[in-house]
Amino acid sequence: MTRIKGIIAAGTLTGLVLLTVLALGFRNAGAAKETTVNTATAVTTPQQLQDMQTYTTQLEDALQTMQAREAQYQQQIEAANQTIHQLQSQSSTAPTGNYWSEHEEHEHGDYDD
């Protein structure tokens, strides 16, 4: 009796899974038909096309202007960095004499004969 109940339960679960898959499959097929119909209805007029081309031209001009400015800024940054490196190399190679003269003054003051 237990074996028969197991077979009936397995058959019932298999049937439920099959029905669920079929129901979801038909639902998705209907959604696919609706999207293909909606995408085919987009139409542009010649005026809209001209407006889009004008806008595209304006964007391209703005992009070229921005790229030219970027090149100028990059040159200015490189020149500033070069100046900074030159100043840093000059300040690191030029020793100051104040430290040694102060140090010697203190030493000579302690050992008077």
C-alpha positions in Angstrom: 0.0 0.0 0.0 2.9 2.4 0.8 4.4 1.8 -2.6 1.2 2.7 -4.4 0.8 5.9 -2.4 4.4 6.9 -3.4 3.7 6.2 -7.1 0.5 8.3 -6.9 2.3 11.2 -5.1 5.1 11.1 -7.7 2.7 11.2 -10.5 0.7 14.1 -9.0 3.9 16.1 -8.5 5.1 15.4 -12.0 1.7 16.5 -13.4 1.8 19.8 -11.4 5.3 20.6 -12.6 4.3 19.9 -16.2 1.2 22.1 -15.9 3.3 24.9 -14.4 5.9 24.8 -17.1 3.3 24.8 -19.9 1.3 27.7 -18.3 4.5 29.8 -18.0 5.6 28.9 -21.5 2.4 30.2 -23.1 2.4 33.3 -21.0 5.9 34.2 -22.2 5.0 33.5 -25.9 2.2 36.1 -25.6 4.6 38.7 -24.2 7.0 38.2 -27.0 4.3 38.9 -29.6 3.3 42.1 -27.8 6.9 43.5 -27.8 7.4 42.9 -31.5 4.2 44.8 -32.3 5.2 47.8 -30.1 8.7 48.2 -31.6 7.4 48.4 -35.2 5.3 51.5 -34.6 8.1 54.0 -34.1 8.1 56.5 -37.0 10.1 59.7 -37.5 9.2 62.7 -39.6 11.7 64.6 -41.8 11.6 67.5 -39.4 12.5 65.3 -36.5 15.4 63.8 -38.5 16.7 67.3 -39.3 16.5 68.3 -35.7 18.4 65.2 -34.6 21.1 65.9 -37.2 21.4 69.5 -36.0 21.7 68.3 -32.4 24.3 65.8 -33.4 26.3 68.4 -35.2 26.2 70.7 -32.1 27.3 67.9 -29.9 30.3 67.1 -32.2 31.3 70.7 -32.2 31.1 70.9 -28.4 33.2 67.7 -28.2 35.9 69.1 -30.5 36.0 72.3 -28.4 36.4 70.3 -25.2 39.1 68.2 -26.7 41.1 71.3 -27.8 40.7 72.8 -24.3 41.8 69.5 -22.7 45.0 69.6 -24.9 45.8 73.1 -23.8 45.2 72.3 -20.2 47.4 69.3 -20.5 50.2 71.4 -21.9 49.8 73.9 -19.1 49.9 71.2 -16.5 53.1 69.7 -18.1 54.8 73.1 -18.0 53.8 73.7 -14.4 55.1 70.2 -13.4 58.4 70.9 -15.2 58.7 74.2 -13.3 58.0 72.4 -10.0 60.6 69.8 -10.7 63.2 72.4 -11.7 62.5 74.4 -8.5 62.7 71.2 -6.4 66.0 70.2 -7.9 67.5 73.7 -7.4 66.4 73.8 -3.8 67.7 70.3 -3.0 71.2 70.8 -4.6 71.9 74.3 -3.1 73.2 73.8 0.5 72.6 76.5 3.1 75.6 77.7 5.1 73.7 78.8 8.1 73.6 75.5 9.8 77.4 75.0 9.9 78.2 78.6 10.9 75.7 78.3 13.9 77.2 75.0 14.9 80.7 76.3 14.8 79.8 79.4 16.9 78.4 77.2 19.7 81.5 75.0 19.7 84.0 77.8 19.9 82.1 79.5 22.7 82.4 76.5 25.0 86.1 75.9 24.7 87.8 79.3 25.3 91.5 79.1 26.3 
